[in-house]
Amino acid sequence: SFSSVYRRLKKKGLIKEHHLKISKHKKGRPTATYAHEIPLVDITFVPVGNGFWYLIAVIDLYSRYIEGSDLSATMTSKDVQKVIDFALLQYGFYEKEDKPKIHSDNGSQMKAKSFKAFLKDLGILNEYSRPHVPEDQAVLERFFRTIKQGEVYHQEYENHYQAKDGICRVHQLL
């Protein structure tokens, strides 16, 4: 039987004990205690014509206010930096001592050296979501879902201008 074979193999030292891996990602969902403390940053795709454009958004975790967004043809770290820079300028973060902690997923744009250097130069800490746990960015994921279900999935955009107009229309209702 299986158990007999197992016992004999174990007795001869041919079976190794299995140890459970302990996750190094111990942080849970981020929590904010005041407005503009933790901006969430992420990217989603929007079908336009025969391809895709990318909606980059920065949302405040505490107030759920959309601090910045842009519809871009690419989703590079420079595109993300541009949206974050707009959000920081809009709320005067460059003049403040208390800098926000940006929370993002583990996308290549957020892990890029240029993006890390951009945040380091500003004195801003970037915290990452746990791998494969979209709930860590639930507020932002819900925003994307609202945009897509309220507008994007009901339209066939011929160009990015139409897509931007539709997204702005839903954005104004929020």
Secondary structure, DSSP 8 states (H G I E B T S, - for coil): -HHHHHHHHHHTT-S--------S----S---SSTTSSEEEEEEEEEETTEEEEEEEEEETTT--EEEEEEES---HHHHHHHHHHHHHHTTTTT-SS--EEEE-S-HHHH-HHHHHHHHHHT-EEEE--TT-GGGGHHHHHHHHHHHHHTGGG--BSSHHHHHHHHHHHHHH-
